[in-house]
């Protein structure tokens, strides 16, 4: 370590000591400091169980309920998702098995959750009847990697018949069970903007 760095550390310690002494001698004084720098990476227990297996299905890598709320946190985030959905919808040619409305829901699931699920329904003769959207928010992949479950709070768990679910996923770098959306890196900015909007509204409502 160079002499300059040693001198700087010595001066910093001395300053911290004098500040602490001043605060003790005069309780009316107050001060705050900016700590850091913080590490950007480190070991995390969740890294060992990215998609926890409860014995019947795999839990999602992030909270799907949280993603659903985050999709509407800010106008610019929600409008971007809706715009992408509308672009795909404008290019879609309706199919006898998949209506335009069902496709719109599947596209929105894809952009919000990075996953989309279609259920193949058959008639009494076993022939394909229609493709129906299965809400990605409540879909869970079975522990055997073949079955699918519909899990909704307050409702009875439902297991789909094997081979009836078509799963589309946006590949993730950490696991291959569920897809992940591309906008996760921008959620902090969206959350900060949402909190700032709430603060400004409360400030205005209070007559300031």
CNS distance restraints for C-alpha pairs under 8 A (distance, minus, plus):
assign (resid   1 and name CA) (resid   5 and name CA) 6.55 0.50 0.50
assign (resid   1 and name CA) (resid   6 and name CA) 6.86 0.50 0.50
assign (resid   2 and name CA) (resid   6 and name CA) 6.41 0.50 0.50
assign (resid   3 and name CA) (resid   7 and name CA) 6.07 0.50 0.50
assign (resid   4 and name CA) (resid   8 and name CA) 6.19 0.50 0.50
assign (resid   5 and name CA) (resid   9 and name CA) 6.24 0.50 0.50
assign (resid   6 and name CA) (resid  10 and name CA) 6.19 0.50 0.50
assign (resid   7 and name CA) (resid  11 and name CA) 6.15 0.50 0.50
assign (resid   8 and name CA) (resid  12 and name CA) 6.12 0.50 0.50
assign (resid   9 and name CA) (resid  13 and name CA) 6.19 0.50 0.50
assign (resid  10 and name CA) (resid  14 and name CA) 6.20 0.50 0.50
assign (resid  11 and name CA) (resid  15 and name CA) 6.12 0.50 0.50
assign (resid  12 and name CA) (resid  16 and name CA) 6.20 0.50 0.50
assign (resid  13 and name CA) (resid  17 and name CA) 6.12 0.50 0.50
assign (resid  14 and name CA) (resid  18 and name CA) 6.17 0.50 0.50
assign (resid  15 and name CA) (resid  19 and name CA) 6.11 0.50 0.50
assign (resid  16 and name CA) (resid  20 and name CA) 6.19 0.50 0.50
assign (resid  17 and name CA) (resid  21 and name CA) 6.25 0.50 0.50
assign (resid  18 and name CA) (resid  22 and name CA) 6.15 0.50 0.50
assign (resid  19 and name CA) (resid  23 and name CA) 6.27 0.50 0.50
assign (resid  20 and name CA) (resid  24 and name CA) 6.31 0.50 0.50
assign (resid  21 and name CA) (resid  25 and name CA) 6.27 0.50 0.50
assign (resid  22 and name CA) (resid  26 and name CA) 6.12 0.50 0.50
assign (resid  22 and name CA) (resid  29 and name CA) 7.89 0.50 0.50
assign (resid  23 and name CA) (resid  27 and name CA) 5.71 0.50 0.50
assign (resid  23 and name CA) (resid  28 and name CA) 7.74 0.50 0.50
assign (resid  23 and name CA) (resid  29 and name CA) 5.83 0.50 0.50
assign (resid  23 and name CA) (resid  30 and name CA) 7.04 0.50 0.50
assign (resid  43 and name CA) (resid  47 and name CA) 7.46 0.50 0.50
assign (resid  44 and name CA) (resid  48 and name CA) 7.70 0.50 0.50
assign (resid  45 and name CA) (resid  49 and name CA) 7.42 0.50 0.50
assign (resid  46 and name CA) (resid  50 and name CA) 5.74 0.50 0.50
assign (resid  50 and name CA) (resid  61 and name CA) 5.59 0.50 0.50
assign (resid  50 and name CA) (resid 174 and name CA) 7.68 0.50 0.50
assign (resid  50 and name CA) (resid 175 and name CA) 7.42 0.50 0.50
assign (resid  51 and name CA) (resid  58 and name CA) 5.81 0.50 0.50
assign (resid  51 and name CA) (resid  59 and name CA) 5.28 0.50 0.50
assign (resid  51 and name CA) (resid  60 and name CA) 5.68 0.50 0.50
assign (resid  51 and name CA) (resid  61 and name CA) 5.12 0.50 0.50
assign (resid  51 and name CA) (resid 175 and name CA) 7.78 0.50 0.50
assign (resid  51 and name CA) (resid 177 and name CA) 7.75 0.50 0.50
assign (resid  52 and name CA) (resid  58 and name CA) 5.59 0.50 0.50
assign (resid  52 and name CA) (resid  59 and name CA) 5.24 0.50 0.50
assign (resid  52 and name CA) (resid  60 and name CA) 7.65 0.50 0.50
assign (resid  53 and name CA) (resid  57 and name CA) 5.93 0.50 0.50
assign (resid  53 and name CA) (resid  58 and name CA) 4.51 0.50 0.50
assign (resid  53 and name CA) (resid  59 and name CA) 6.33 0.50 0.50
assign (resid  53 and name CA) (resid 143 and name CA) 6.59 0.50 0.50
assign (resid  54 and name CA) (resid  58 and name CA) 6.46 0.50 0.50
assign (resid  54 and name CA) (resid  59 and name CA) 7.48 0.50 0.50
assign (resid  55 and name CA) (resid 143 and name CA) 6.31 0.50 0.50
assign (resid  56 and name CA) (resid 142 and name CA) 5.70 0.50 0.50
assign (resid  56 and name CA) (resid 143 and name CA) 5.28 0.50 0.50
assign (resid  57 and name CA) (resid 140 and name CA) 6.09 0.50 0.50
assign (resid  57 and name CA) (resid 141 and name CA) 5.44 0.50 0.50
assign (resid  57 and name CA) (resid 142 and name CA) 3.89 0.50 0.50
assign (resid  57 and name CA) (resid 143 and name CA) 4.59 0.50 0.50
assign (resid  57 and name CA) (resid 144 and name CA) 7.95 0.50 0.50
assign (resid  57 and name CA) (resid 148 and name CA) 7.78 0.50 0.50
assign (resid  57 and name CA) (resid 149 and name CA) 7.27 0.50 0.50
assign (resid  58 and name CA) (resid 140 and name CA) 6.30 0.50 0.50
assign (resid  58 and name CA) (resid 141 and name CA) 5.74 0.50 0.50
assign (resid  58 and name CA) (resid 142 and name CA) 6.13 0.50 0.50
assign (resid  58 and name CA) (resid 143 and name CA) 5.99 0.50 0.50
assign (resid  58 and name CA) (resid 177 and name CA) 7.96 0.50 0.50
assign (resid  59 and name CA) (resid 140 and name CA) 6.83 0.50 0.50
assign (resid  60 and name CA) (resid  64 and name CA) 7.15 0.50 0.50
assign (resid  60 and name CA) (resid 140 and name CA) 7.39 0.50 0.50
assign (resid  60 and name CA) (resid 178 and name CA) 6.98 0.50 0.50
assign (resid  61 and name CA) (resid 178 and name CA) 7.56 0.50 0.50
assign (resid  62 and name CA) (resid  66 and name CA) 7.98 0.50 0.50
assign (resid  63 and name CA) (resid  67 and name CA) 6.50 0.50 0.50
assign (resid  64 and name CA) (resid  68 and name CA) 6.24 0.50 0.50
assign (resid  64 and name CA) (resid 113 and name CA) 7.08 0.50 0.50
assign (resid  64 and name CA) (resid 137 and name CA) 5.69 0.50 0.50
assign (resid  65 and name CA) (resid  69 and name CA) 6.42 0.50 0.50
assign (resid  65 and name CA) (resid 137 and name CA) 6.95 0.50 0.50
assign (resid  66 and name CA) (resid  70 and name CA) 6.08 0.50 0.50
assign (resid  67 and name CA) (resid  71 and name CA) 6.13 0.50 0.50
assign (resid  67 and name CA) (resid 112 and name CA) 7.04 0.50 0.50
assign (resid  67 and name CA) (resid 113 and name CA) 6.98 0.50 0.50
assign (resid  68 and name CA) (resid  72 and name CA) 7.41 0.50 0.50
assign (resid  68 and name CA) (resid 112 and name CA) 7.11 0.50 0.50
assign (resid  68 and name CA) (resid 113 and name CA) 7.95 0.50 0.50
assign (resid  68 and name CA) (resid 137 and name CA) 7.73 0.50 0.50
assign (resid  69 and name CA) (resid  73 and name CA) 6.63 0.50 0.50
assign (resid  70 and name CA) (resid  74 and name CA) 7.94 0.50 0.50
assign (resid  70 and name CA) (resid 187 and name CA) 7.41 0.50 0.50
assign (resid  70 and name CA) (resid 190 and name CA) 7.85 0.50 0.50
assign (resid  70 and name CA) (resid 191 and name CA) 7.60 0.50 0.50
assign (resid  71 and name CA) (resid  77 and name CA) 6.57 0.50 0.50
assign (resid  71 and name CA) (resid  78 and name CA) 5.51 0.50 0.50
assign (resid  71 and name CA) (resid  81 and name CA) 7.90 0.50 0.50
assign (resid  71 and name CA) (resid 112 and name CA) 6.74 0.50 0.50
assign (resid  72 and name CA) (resid  77 and name CA) 7.13 0.50 0.50
assign (resid  72 and name CA) (resid  78 and name CA) 5.37 0.50 0.50
assign (resid  73 and name CA) (resid  77 and name CA) 7.37 0.50 0.50
assign (resid  73 and name CA) (resid  78 and name CA) 7.46 0.50 0.50
assign (resid  73 and name CA) (resid 190 and name CA) 6.75 0.50 0.50
assign (resid  73 and name CA) (resid 191 and name CA) 6.86 0.50 0.50
assign (resid  73 and name CA) (resid 194 and name CA) 5.83 0.50 0.50
assign (resid  74 and name CA) (resid  78 and name CA) 6.30 0.50 0.50
assign (resid  74 and name CA) (resid 190 and name CA) 6.22 0.50 0.50
assign (resid  74 and name CA) (resid 191 and name CA) 7.94 0.50 0.50
assign (resid  74 and name CA) (resid 193 and name CA) 7.11 0.50 0.50
assign (resid  74 and name CA) (resid 194 and name CA) 5.95 0.50 0.50
assign (resid  75 and name CA) (resid  79 and name CA) 5.90 0.50 0.50
assign (resid  76 and name CA) (resid  80 and name CA) 6.15 0.50 0.50
assign (resid  77 and name CA) (resid  81 and name CA) 6.57 0.50 0.50
assign (resid  77 and name CA) (resid 190 and name CA) 7.18 0.50 0.50
assign (resid  78 and name CA) (resid  82 and name CA) 6.24 0.50 0.50
assign (resid  79 and name CA) (resid  83 and name CA) 5.95 0.50 0.50
assign (resid  80 and name CA) (resid  84 and name CA) 6.35 0.50 0.50
assign (resid  81 and name CA) (resid  85 and name CA) 6.31 0.50 0.50
assign (resid  81 and name CA) (resid 108 and name CA) 7.34 0.50 0.50
assign (resid  81 and name CA) (resid 111 and name CA) 6.32 0.50 0.50
assign (resid  81 and name CA) (resid 112 and name CA) 7.14 0.50 0.50
assign (resid  82 and name CA) (resid  86 and name CA) 6.10 0.50 0.50
assign (resid  82 and name CA) (resid 108 and name CA) 7.41 0.50 0.50
assign (resid  83 and name CA) (resid  87 and name CA) 6.19 0.50 0.50
assign (resid  84 and name CA) (resid  88 and name CA) 6.47 0.50 0.50
assign (resid  84 and name CA) (resid 111 and name CA) 7.71 0.50 0.50
assign (resid  85 and name CA) (resid  89 and name CA) 6.11 0.50 0.50
assign (resid  85 and name CA) (resid 104 and name CA) 6.80 0.50 0.50
assign (resid  85 and name CA) (resid 107 and name CA) 5.67 0.50 0.50
assign (resid  85 and name CA) (resid 108 and name CA) 5.82 0.50 0.50
assign (resid  85 and name CA) (resid 111 and name CA) 7.49 0.50 0.50
assign (resid  86 and name CA) (resid  90 and name CA) 6.00 0.50 0.50
assign (resid  86 and name CA) (resid 104 and name CA) 7.87 0.50 0.50
assign (resid  87 and name CA) (resid  91 and name CA) 6.63 0.50 0.50
assign (resid  88 and name CA) (resid  92 and name CA) 6.23 0.50 0.50
assign (resid  88 and name CA) (resid 107 and name CA) 7.40 0.50 0.50
assign (resid  89 and name CA) (resid 100 and name CA) 7.48 0.50 0.50
assign (resid  89 and name CA) (resid 103 and name CA) 7.41 0.50 0.50
assign (resid  89 and name CA) (resid 104 and name CA) 6.21 0.50 0.50
assign (resid  89 and name CA) (resid 107 and name CA) 7.95 0.50 0.50
assign (resid  92 and name CA) (resid 100 and name CA) 7.45 0.50 0.50
assign (resid  93 and name CA) (resid 100 and name CA) 7.81 0.50 0.50
assign (resid  94 and name CA) (resid  98 and name CA) 6.52 0.50 0.50
assign (resid  94 and name CA) (resid  99 and name CA) 5.59 0.50 0.50
assign (resid  94 and name CA) (resid 100 and name CA) 5.56 0.50 0.50
assign (resid  95 and name CA) (resid  99 and name CA) 6.18 0.50 0.50
assign (resid  96 and name CA) (resid 130 and name CA) 7.59 0.50 0.50
assign (resid  97 and name CA) (resid 128 and name CA) 7.79 0.50 0.50
assign (resid  97 and name CA) (resid 129 and name CA) 6.60 0.50 0.50
assign (resid  97 and name CA) (resid 130 and name CA) 4.37 0.50 0.50
assign (resid  97 and name CA) (resid 131 and name CA) 5.41 0.50 0.50
assign (resid  98 and name CA) (resid 102 and name CA) 6.36 0.50 0.50
assign (resid  98 and name CA) (resid 103 and name CA) 6.65 0.50 0.50
assign (resid  98 and name CA) (resid 130 and name CA) 6.38 0.50 0.50
assign (resid  98 and name CA) (resid 131 and name CA) 5.33 0.50 0.50
assign (resid  98 and name CA) (resid 132 and name CA) 7.21 0.50 0.50
assign (resid  99 and name CA) (resid 103 and name CA) 6.28 0.50 0.50
assign (resid 100 and name CA) (resid 104 and name CA) 6.25 0.50 0.50
assign (resid 101 and name CA) (resid 105 and name CA) 6.57 0.50 0.50
assign (resid 102 and name CA) (resid 106 and name CA) 6.32 0.50 0.50
assign (resid 102 and name CA) (resid 132 and name CA) 6.48 0.50 0.50
assign (resid 102 and name CA) (resid 133 and name CA) 5.89 0.50 0.50
assign (resid 103 and name CA) (resid 107 and name CA) 6.06 0.50 0.50
assign (resid 103 and name CA) (resid 133 and name CA) 7.71 0.50 0.50
assign (resid 104 and name CA) (resid 108 and name CA) 6.30 0.50 0.50
assign (resid 105 and name CA) (resid 109 and name CA) 6.25 0.50 0.50
assign (resid 105 and name CA) (resid 133 and name CA) 6.86 0.50 0.50
assign (resid 106 and name CA) (resid 110 and name CA) 6.24 0.50 0.50
assign (resid 106 and name CA) (resid 116 and name CA) 5.60 0.50 0.50
assign (resid 106 and name CA) (resid 117 and name CA) 7.06 0.50 0.50
assign (resid 106 and name CA) (resid 118 and name CA) 7.65 0.50 0.50
assign (resid 106 and name CA) (resid 133 and name CA) 6.11 0.50 0.50
assign (resid 107 and name CA) (resid 111 and name CA) 6.42 0.50 0.50
assign (resid 107 and name CA) (resid 116 and name CA) 7.33 0.50 0.50
assign (resid 108 and name CA) (resid 112 and name CA) 6.08 0.50 0.50
assign (resid 109 and name CA) (resid 113 and name CA) 5.65 0.50 0.50
assign (resid 109 and name CA) (resid 114 and name CA) 6.95 0.50 0.50
assign (resid 109 and name CA) (resid 115 and name CA) 6.18 0.50 0.50
assign (resid 109 and name CA) (resid 116 and name CA) 5.47 0.50 0.50
assign (resid 109 and name CA) (resid 135 and name CA) 7.29 0.50 0.50
assign (resid 109 and name CA) (resid 136 and name CA) 6.04 0.50 0.50
assign (resid 109 and name CA) (resid 137 and name CA) 7.80 0.50 0.50
assign (resid 110 and name CA) (resid 114 and name CA) 4.59 0.50 0.50
assign (resid 110 and name CA) (resid 115 and name CA) 4.76 0.50 0.50
assign (resid 110 and name CA) (resid 116 and name CA) 5.05 0.50 0.50
assign (resid 110 and name CA) (resid 168 and name CA) 7.80 0.50 0.50
assign (resid 110 and name CA) (resid 169 and name CA) 7.44 0.50 0.50
assign (resid 110 and name CA) (resid 170 and name CA) 7.81 0.50 0.50
assign (resid 110 and name CA) (resid 181 and name CA) 7.68 0.50 0.50
assign (resid 111 and name CA) (resid 115 and name CA) 7.71 0.50 0.50
assign (resid 111 and name CA) (resid 181 and name CA) 6.36 0.50 0.50
assign (resid 112 and name CA) (resid 181 and name CA) 6.31 0.50 0.50
assign (resid 113 and name CA) (resid 136 and name CA) 7.18 0.50 0.50
assign (resid 113 and name CA) (resid 137 and name CA) 7.44 0.50 0.50
assign (resid 113 and name CA) (resid 179 and name CA) 7.35 0.50 0.50
assign (resid 113 and name CA) (resid 180 and name CA) 6.08 0.50 0.50
assign (resid 113 and name CA) (resid 181 and name CA) 5.39 0.50 0.50
assign (resid 114 and name CA) (resid 169 and name CA) 5.73 0.50 0.50
assign (resid 114 and name CA) (resid 170 and name CA) 5.03 0.50 0.50
assign (resid 114 and name CA) (resid 179 and name CA) 4.95 0.50 0.50
assign (resid 114 and name CA) (resid 180 and name CA) 4.42 0.50 0.50
assign (resid 114 and name CA) (resid 181 and name CA) 4.15 0.50 0.50
assign (resid 114 and name CA) (resid 182 and name CA) 7.46 0.50 0.50
assign (resid 115 and name CA) (resid 136 and name CA) 6.25 0.50 0.50
assign (resid 115 and name CA) (resid 167 and name CA) 7.18 0.50 0.50
assign (resid 115 and name CA) (resid 168 and name CA) 5.65 0.50 0.50
assign (resid 115 and name CA) (resid 169 and name CA) 4.49 0.50 0.50
assign (resid 115 and name CA) (resid 170 and name CA) 6.42 0.50 0.50
assign (resid 115 and name CA) (resid 178 and name CA) 6.95 0.50 0.50
assign (resid 115 and name CA) (resid 179 and name CA) 5.31 0.50 0.50
assign (resid 115 and name CA) (resid 180 and name CA) 6.97 0.50 0.50
assign (resid 115 and name CA) (resid 181 and name CA) 7.90 0.50 0.50
assign (resid 116 and name CA) (resid 134 and name CA) 7.75 0.50 0.50
assign (resid 116 and name CA) (resid 135 and name CA) 7.68 0.50 0.50
assign (resid 116 and name CA) (resid 136 and name CA) 5.69 0.50 0.50
assign (resid 116 and name CA) (resid 167 and name CA) 5.91 0.50 0.50
assign (resid 116 and name CA) (resid 168 and name CA) 5.05 0.50 0.50
assign (resid 116 and name CA) (resid 169 and name CA) 6.48 0.50 0.50
assign (resid 117 and name CA) (resid 133 and name CA) 6.16 0.50 0.50
assign (resid 117 and name CA) (resid 134 and name CA) 5.31 0.50 0.50
assign (resid 117 and name CA) (resid 135 and name CA) 6.96 0.50 0.50
assign (resid 117 and name CA) (resid 136 and name CA) 6.10 0.50 0.50
assign (resid 117 and name CA) (resid 139 and name CA) 7.88 0.50 0.50
assign (resid 117 and name CA) (resid 165 and name CA) 6.44 0.50 0.50
assign (resid 117 and name CA) (resid 166 and name CA) 5.59 0.50 0.50
assign (resid 117 and name CA) (resid 167 and name CA) 4.69 0.50 0.50
assign (resid 117 and name CA) (resid 168 and name CA) 6.28 0.50 0.50
assign (resid 118 and name CA) (resid 131 and name CA) 6.00 0.50 0.50
assign (resid 118 and name CA) (resid 132 and name CA) 5.49 0.50 0.50
assign (resid 118 and name CA) (resid 133 and name CA) 4.75 0.50 0.50
assign (resid 118 and name CA) (resid 134 and name CA) 5.56 0.50 0.50
assign (resid 118 and name CA) (resid 165 and name CA) 5.61 0.50 0.50
assign (resid 118 and name CA) (resid 166 and name CA) 5.07 0.50 0.50
assign (resid 118 and name CA) (resid 167 and name CA) 6.67 0.50 0.50
assign (resid 119 and name CA) (resid 131 and name CA) 5.52 0.50 0.50
assign (resid 119 and name CA) (resid 132 and name CA) 5.08 0.50 0.50
assign (resid 119 and name CA) (resid 133 and name CA) 6.20 0.50 0.50
assign (resid 119 and name CA) (resid 134 and name CA) 6.18 0.50 0.50
assign (resid 119 and name CA) (resid 164 and name CA) 5.49 0.50 0.50
assign (resid 119 and name CA) (resid 165 and name CA) 4.66 0.50 0.50
assign (resid 119 and name CA) (resid 166 and name CA) 6.40 0.50 0.50
assign (resid 120 and name CA) (resid 128 and name CA) 6.86 0.50 0.50
assign (resid 120 and name CA) (resid 129 and name CA) 7.50 0.50 0.50
assign (resid 120 and name CA) (resid 130 and name CA) 6.14 0.50 0.50
assign (resid 120 and name CA) (resid 131 and name CA) 4.80 0.50 0.50
assign (resid 120 and name CA) (resid 132 and name CA) 6.59 0.50 0.50
assign (resid 120 and name CA) (resid 164 and name CA) 5.00 0.50 0.50
assign (resid 120 and name CA) (resid 165 and name CA) 6.33 0.50 0.50
assign (resid 120 and name CA) (resid 166 and name CA) 7.62 0.50 0.50
assign (resid 121 and name CA) (resid 128 and name CA) 6.12 0.50 0.50
assign (resid 121 and name CA) (resid 129 and name CA) 5.48 0.50 0.50
assign (resid 121 and name CA) (resid 130 and name CA) 5.39 0.50 0.50
assign (resid 121 and name CA) (resid 131 and name CA) 6.20 0.50 0.50
assign (resid 121 and name CA) (resid 132 and name CA) 7.38 0.50 0.50
assign (resid 121 and name CA) (resid 164 and name CA) 7.21 0.50 0.50
assign (resid 122 and name CA) (resid 126 and name CA) 5.25 0.50 0.50
assign (resid 122 and name CA) (resid 127 and name CA) 5.20 0.50 0.50
assign (resid 122 and name CA) (resid 128 and name CA) 4.46 0.50 0.50
assign (resid 122 and name CA) (resid 129 and name CA) 4.68 0.50 0.50
assign (resid 122 and name CA) (resid 130 and name CA) 7.00 0.50 0.50
assign (resid 123 and name CA) (resid 127 and name CA) 5.56 0.50 0.50
assign (resid 123 and name CA) (resid 128 and name CA) 6.55 0.50 0.50
assign (resid 123 and name CA) (resid 129 and name CA) 5.66 0.50 0.50
assign (resid 134 and name CA) (resid 139 and name CA) 7.29 0.50 0.50
assign (resid 135 and name CA) (resid 139 and name CA) 6.55 0.50 0.50
assign (resid 138 and name CA) (resid 150 and name CA) 5.49 0.50 0.50
assign (resid 138 and name CA) (resid 151 and name CA) 5.07 0.50 0.50
assign (resid 138 and name CA) (resid 152 and name CA) 5.67 0.50 0.50
assign (resid 139 and name CA) (resid 148 and name CA) 6.88 0.50 0.50
assign (resid 139 and name CA) (resid 149 and name CA) 5.77 0.50 0.50
assign (resid 139 and name CA) (resid 150 and name CA) 4.85 0.50 0.50
assign (resid 139 and name CA) (resid 151 and name CA) 6.27 0.50 0.50
assign (resid 140 and name CA) (resid 148 and name CA) 5.78 0.50 0.50
assign (resid 140 and name CA) (resid 149 and name CA) 5.07 0.50 0.50
assign (resid 140 and name CA) (resid 150 and name CA) 6.36 0.50 0.50
assign (resid 140 and name CA) (resid 151 and name CA) 6.95 0.50 0.50
assign (resid 141 and name CA) (resid 145 and name CA) 6.27 0.50 0.50
assign (resid 141 and name CA) (resid 146 and name CA) 7.44 0.50 0.50
assign (resid 141 and name CA) (resid 147 and name CA) 6.28 0.50 0.50
assign (resid 141 and name CA) (resid 148 and name CA) 4.70 0.50 0.50
assign (resid 141 and name CA) (resid 149 and name CA) 6.29 0.50 0.50
assign (resid 141 and name CA) (resid 177 and name CA) 7.33 0.50 0.50
assign (resid 141 and name CA) (resid 178 and name CA) 7.97 0.50 0.50
assign (resid 142 and name CA) (resid 146 and name CA) 6.33 0.50 0.50
assign (resid 142 and name CA) (resid 147 and name CA) 4.83 0.50 0.50
assign (resid 142 and name CA) (resid 148 and name CA) 5.19 0.50 0.50
assign (resid 142 and name CA) (resid 149 and name CA) 6.58 0.50 0.50
assign (resid 143 and name CA) (resid 147 and name CA) 7.68 0.50 0.50
assign (resid 145 and name CA) (resid 177 and name CA) 7.94 0.50 0.50
assign (resid 146 and name CA) (resid 162 and name CA) 6.65 0.50 0.50
assign (resid 146 and name CA) (resid 163 and name CA) 7.65 0.50 0.50
assign (resid 147 and name CA) (resid 159 and name CA) 7.34 0.50 0.50
assign (resid 147 and name CA) (resid 160 and name CA) 6.80 0.50 0.50
assign (resid 147 and name CA) (resid 161 and name CA) 7.24 0.50 0.50
assign (resid 147 and name CA) (resid 162 and name CA) 5.41 0.50 0.50
assign (resid 147 and name CA) (resid 163 and name CA) 7.68 0.50 0.50
assign (resid 148 and name CA) (resid 159 and name CA) 5.97 0.50 0.50
assign (resid 148 and name CA) (resid 160 and name CA) 5.62 0.50 0.50
assign (resid 148 and name CA) (resid 161 and name CA) 7.89 0.50 0.50
assign (resid 148 and name CA) (resid 162 and name CA) 7.51 0.50 0.50
assign (resid 148 and name CA) (resid 165 and name CA) 7.24 0.50 0.50
assign (resid 149 and name CA) (resid 157 and name CA) 7.00 0.50 0.50
assign (resid 149 and name CA) (resid 158 and name CA) 5.63 0.50 0.50
assign (resid 149 and name CA) (resid 159 and name CA) 4.46 0.50 0.50
assign (resid 149 and name CA) (resid 160 and name CA) 6.08 0.50 0.50
assign (resid 150 and name CA) (resid 157 and name CA) 5.97 0.50 0.50
assign (resid 150 and name CA) (resid 158 and name CA) 5.09 0.50 0.50
assign (resid 150 and name CA) (resid 159 and name CA) 6.33 0.50 0.50
assign (resid 150 and name CA) (resid 160 and name CA) 7.60 0.50 0.50
assign (resid 151 and name CA) (resid 155 and name CA) 7.43 0.50 0.50
assign (resid 151 and name CA) (resid 156 and name CA) 7.51 0.50 0.50
assign (resid 151 and name CA) (resid 157 and name CA) 5.27 0.50 0.50
assign (resid 151 and name CA) (resid 158 and name CA) 6.84 0.50 0.50
assign (resid 152 and name CA) (resid 156 and name CA) 7.42 0.50 0.50
assign (resid 152 and name CA) (resid 157 and name CA) 7.12 0.50 0.50
assign (resid 160 and name CA) (resid 164 and name CA) 6.96 0.50 0.50
assign (resid 160 and name CA) (resid 165 and name CA) 7.52 0.50 0.50
assign (resid 168 and name CA) (resid 179 and name CA) 7.92 0.50 0.50
assign (resid 169 and name CA) (resid 178 and name CA) 6.49 0.50 0.50
assign (resid 169 and name CA) (resid 179 and name CA) 4.39 0.50 0.50
assign (resid 169 and name CA) (resid 180 and name CA) 7.37 0.50 0.50
assign (resid 170 and name CA) (resid 178 and name CA) 7.97 0.50 0.50
assign (resid 170 and name CA) (resid 179 and name CA) 4.49 0.50 0.50
assign (resid 170 and name CA) (resid 180 and name CA) 5.69 0.50 0.50
assign (resid 170 and name CA) (resid 181 and name CA) 6.71 0.50 0.50
assign (resid 171 and name CA) (resid 176 and name CA) 6.88 0.50 0.50
assign (resid 171 and name CA) (resid 178 and name CA) 7.68 0.50 0.50
assign (resid 171 and name CA) (resid 179 and name CA) 5.15 0.50 0.50
assign (resid 171 and name CA) (resid 180 and name CA) 6.60 0.50 0.50
assign (resid 172 and name CA) (resid 176 and name CA) 6.51 0.50 0.50
assign (resid 172 and name CA) (resid 178 and name CA) 7.57 0.50 0.50
assign (resid 172 and name CA) (resid 179 and name CA) 5.74 0.50 0.50
assign (resid 172 and name CA) (resid 180 and name CA) 5.73 0.50 0.50
assign (resid 183 and name CA) (resid 187 and name CA) 6.82 0.50 0.50
assign (resid 186 and name CA) (resid 190 and name CA) 6.36 0.50 0.50
assign (resid 187 and name CA) (resid 191 and name CA) 5.97 0.50 0.50
assign (resid 188 and name CA) (resid 192 and name CA) 6.08 0.50 0.50
assign (resid 189 and name CA) (resid 193 and name CA) 6.14 0.50 0.50
assign (resid 190 and name CA) (resid 194 and name CA) 6.13 0.50 0.50
assign (resid 191 and name CA) (resid 195 and name CA) 6.20 0.50 0.50
assign (resid 192 and name CA) (resid 196 and name CA) 6.14 0.50 0.50
assign (resid 193 and name CA) (resid 197 and name CA) 6.18 0.50 0.50
assign (resid 194 and name CA) (resid 198 and name CA) 6.35 0.50 0.50
assign (resid 195 and name CA) (resid 199 and name CA) 6.20 0.50 0.50
assign (resid 196 and name CA) (resid 200 and name CA) 6.21 0.50 0.50
assign (resid 197 and name CA) (resid 201 and name CA) 6.16 0.50 0.50
assign (resid 198 and name CA) (resid 202 and name CA) 6.19 0.50 0.50
assign (resid 199 and name CA) (resid 203 and name CA) 6.06 0.50 0.50
assign (resid 200 and name CA) (resid 204 and name CA) 6.13 0.50 0.50
assign (resid 201 and name CA) (resid 205 and name CA) 6.05 0.50 0.50
assign (resid 202 and name CA) (resid 206 and name CA) 6.11 0.50 0.50
assign (resid 203 and name CA) (resid 207 and name CA) 6.98 0.50 0.50
assign (resid 203 and name CA) (resid 208 and name CA) 5.92 0.50 0.50
assign (resid 204 and name CA) (resid 208 and name CA) 5.43 0.50 0.50
